[in-house]
């Protein structure tokens, strides 16, 4: 057992990290940028590297240093994963202050930023000096989908480590060995998730997630009228909102209870003054978190639809290519036969346009309405 065991399909990246841990002077550097497609395990790789740097055996996976580093409890490992839409300058300054502290254990002070692509420009300015002139024994580990998602002044000072989409077979094996999933379900989930480890695990372990996926993938066959497209867009947004609310409700309630207790609200004989501002600030932060989770849910739906139309295009132009959504072949193959590749490419362009609109903060319902109307047109023209 080691900290590298769950980094499936990342043999080249693991070899690079192992060499750095072993202490090669030219193998180690003070700032790393982990990049790779969604689900490739960027943050897991960064956490594993942080643990290995603290472990006296190079990442055994069982010692106290490894376990606490992976969980975020190690005194010399700081993990930042924002639940907001961005990482602001105040959060970055806190990290920089932490990075300047000498390591307690005498090895490394490691700072992991799991969403470096969400750092604002002001935050990047605050981070830049610390990366340019790092404190002794400090290592920065930044994670982002691609190097282009990180401000150029930051990425130019980091060593880039590229991860890849793991093979379906290895993701399925991980589900069987780690999560005790049935082999057939593990294979199906890994294939449907297109190598996204987190998504594959959710599909394998949660029937509700599988039901939501199937509902999304049935949409292309129901876009037969303008009203149907508009209704489908509204349902997608409503479902994404409901999913986001369900994911955050317990955490919201816990945070509010903790804040109220800290402020003395509800305590008999205590008159809490000046509490409205603190409560309002927390409520605003929670709204931002729900918005992010909603966007993530919508992004998941767009990914599913992109895979569906990818299968249609494969059936039209490359029959030897296996379908991602093989369980829906009875829908995909007739649709492919009834339409042309040009129509499918139009549909894929509409999905890309919707992603770009959402990145520009277009209202989700408007972006999805435009997308679904175009998908309907593409299937009929």
N, C-alpha and C positions, 0 to 999 in steps of 0.2 A: 504494500500500500504506500502511496506517496501523494503529494499535493497535485501531481500532474495527471492523475488517473482519469479525471473527468474531462480533460481537454481532448476530446475525441477528434481525430482527423487533423490534429495540429502538430504533427511530428517535427516538421522543420522549425516551427516557432519554439516548441519545447526544447529542441536541441540548442537553439540560440540562447534561451534563458538559462538552461543548465550550465552552459559555458560561462555565462556572466556570473552565476552564483559561485562557480568553482574558483573565481577570483582571477581569471585572466585579465591582465592589465588593459588589454585592448578590447576585451569583450564586454567590460562593464562601463556604464556611463551614468551620469546623474539624472538624466531625463529621458523617458521613454514615451512613445506614442503608439498605443495599441489600436490598430484599425482593422476593420473587417465587416462583412455584411451582418445584418441583424441575425441573432441566433448563433453566431460563430463562437461566442464565448469570450468576448473581449474582456469584460469585467472579471470573469472567472480566471482568465489567464493572468490578469494583473494581480488579483488576490493571491493566486498560487505563487506568483513570483515574489510578492511581498512576504508570504509565509516562508518561502525557501531562503530568502535573504536573512531572515531572523533565525532560521533553524541551523543548529550546529552540524546537522547531518545533510544539509542541502535540500530539505523538503521531505522529511520522512512521513509526514501526514498524521503522526500519532502523538508527538511530543506537545508540551504545553504551548511552546512558541507557535507551532503550526496551527493548532486548534484555535488559539485565541486570535491569531492573525487572520485566519479565514473567517472567523465570526465577527471581527471588528472590535474585539475586546483587548487586543494587544496594546500596551502603553506606547509602543513605538510605531504603530501602524494607524494612520488616520484614513478612514473611508468616507468619501462624499458622494452620495447619489441623490440628486435633487428630485423632488416630487413636484417642483414648479416648472414653469415654461423656460426659465433661464436661471443662471447662477450669477448673482450680482456681485458688485465690488466688495460689499461688506463680508460676504461669505468667503470670498477669495482672500481678503486681508486676514481673516481668522485662520485660514489654512497657512498663509505665509508665516504668521506668528508661530503656529504649531511647528512648521518646518524648520524654524530657526532654533528650536529647542534641541539640546544634545540628547541623543538616545539614552534611555534609562538602562537598557541592557548592554550598552557599549558596542552594538553592531551598527544598525542603520536606523535612521528616522525616515520612514516611508510614508508618502502621501499619495493616495489613490483617488483620482477624480474620474468617476465612472461616466460622466456626461460632459466631457470637456467641450463638446460642440455647442453646449448651451451657455458657455461663459460669455458674458457681455463684453463689449469693447473696453469699457472701463475696468471690468474684472480682469481682462487680459493684460491691460497696462499694469495692474497691480501684481499680476503673476509673473510678468516678463522679467523684472529685475531679480526675483528669487531664482528663476531658472538660469538667467545669465550669470549670476554670482551666487551659486548655491552654498548653503552652510556646509561645513565638513560633515561627511557621513549622512547627507540627506539625499534621498532619491524621490523624484517625481514620476508617477505613473499615470499618464493621461489616456483616456479611452474615447474613441469617436468612430462613427461609421466609416469615414475616410479622412485622409489628411487634409483634403480641401475644405472639410467642415470646421477646421481649426484655424484660427487667425494665423496668417503667414509668419508673423514675428515669433509666435510660439512654436509652430511646427518646425521651423528652420533650426531650432535649437534642441530638438528632440531626436533621438534615434527611433526610427519607425520600425515597428514590428507588425507585419501583415499576417492576419489570420484568414482562413478560407472557410467556405461553407463545408461542413463535415459531410462525409459520405452517408447516405441513407442507412447502409448496413451497420456502420459504427454507431449511429444514433440509436438504431433499433437495439443493438447489443447493449448499449448503456441503459436503456429503459428496462430491458429484461434483467440485467445484473443488479442495477441499483434500485429500481422501483418495483421489481418482481411483476412486471407486466407480461401478459400472455404473448408469446412470440408473434402470432398473427396480428394481434392488435398493435404490438410495438412496431412491426414492419409497416402496417397501414398508416399509423400515426406519423412515423418518421417520413414516409413518402408524401403524405398530405401536407406536412409542415415544411417540405422542401429543405430539410436539413436544419431547420431552426430548432435547437434543442429545447428551449423553453416552451415553444408552441407544441412541439411533439409530446412533451410530458403532459401539458394541459389536455391535449386531445386524448391521450392514453388513459388519463386518470379521472376525467370529468365528462360524464354523459351530456351535461348541459352545454359544454363547450362544443361537443360534436354536433349537437342539435343546432346550435347557432351557426356553425359552419355550413351545415347542409342548407339552412334557410337562406343564407347569403348566396350560395352557389346555385340556388334555384331561381334567383332573380332574372338572369338573362332570358329565361323562357317566358317570363311574365310581363315583359316590357312591350306590351302590344298596343298601348294607347297613352296619350299624354297624361291623363288622370292617373293611370297606373304607374307611370314613372314618378309623378309628383308624390303619390301616396307611398311608393317604395322609398323615396328619399326621406320622407318624414319618419317612416318606420325605422330606417337605419339610424337616424339621429336619435330617435327616442330610445332605441335598444342600446345604443352606445352610451347615452346618458344614464340609463338604468344600470348598465353594467358598471359604469364609473362610480355611481352612487353606492352600489352594493359593495364595491371594493374598498370604498373609503369611509363608509358609515361608522363602522366600529372604531376606526382610528380617530375620526372626527370627534366622536363622543368621548373617547378616552382623553384626547388632548384638551377638550373643553372642560371636562371634569377636573383634570389636573390643574388647569389654569385657574378655575374658580376656587379650588382648594388653596392654591398658592396665594390668591388674592383675599382669602378669607370670606368669600361670598357664601352665604347660606349658613354661616356659623352664628349661633345664637349669641347676642350681645356684642357682635362685631359689626361696625358700620363701615362697609368697604366703600372708599371714595376713589374717584378717578379710575374706576375699573372699566368704564364703557370703552375707552380708547383701546385698551389691551384686548378686550373681547372682540371688538370690531376688527382689529388687526388680524387676530387669529381667524376670524370668519372669512376675511378676504384671502388669507393664505390658503384656507381650505377650499374656497371657490376656485382658486387658481389650480390647486391639485386636482380637483374634479375635472376641470377643463382639460388638463393634460391627459388624464386617464381616458376622457371621452375621445380626445384626438387619437390616442393610442388604439382605442377600440375601432374607430373609423379606419385608421391606417391598416389594422388587421383585416377588416372587411375588403379594403381595396387590394390588399395582397392576395386574398382568396380569389377575388374576381380576376385579377391579373393572371393567376395560375390557371383559372378556368379557360380564359381566352387563349392563353399560351397553349393549352391542350387542343383547343379548336384549331389553332394555326398548325400545330404539329400534325393533327389528323389530316389537314388539307394539303400539307406540303412535305411531310416527312413521316410517313406511316410507321417507319421502323423505330421512331423515338417513343419510348414508353410514356404513358400519360401520368401526370402528377396525381390527378384525381381519377384514378382507375375505377374507383367505386361508382363513379357517375358516368361511365362510358356509355351507358344506354341513353343518356341525354346528350352527351357531347358529340358522339359520332353522327347522329341524325342532324344535329344543328350544323356541324361542319359540312355535311353533304348538301345542306340546303342553302349555304352561304358561300361567298368567295373569300379568298385570302385578303383581298383589298378591304372588304368589309371588316374583317377581323382586325386588321392593322388600324383601321379607323377607331375601332373600339378600344384597342390598347392605347392609342393616342389620347382618347377621351379620359381614360384612367390616369394617364400621366398628367394631363391638364388639371384634373381634379386635385392631385397631390400638390402640384405647383400652386394652385389657388389656395389650398389650405395653408401652405407655407407662408403665403402672403396675408394670412389671417382673414381671408374671405369667410363669411358665415358658413358653417358646415352645411346647413340645409340648402343654401344657394349653390354651393359647389357641387353637392351631390345631385341636386335637381338637374343642373346643366349636364352633368356626366351621364345620368341615367337616360335623359332625353336623347342624348347623342348615341348611347348604346342601343336604344330602341330604334333610332333612325338607321344606324349601321346594320342592324339585323334585317331591315326591311328594304333597304335601297339596293 
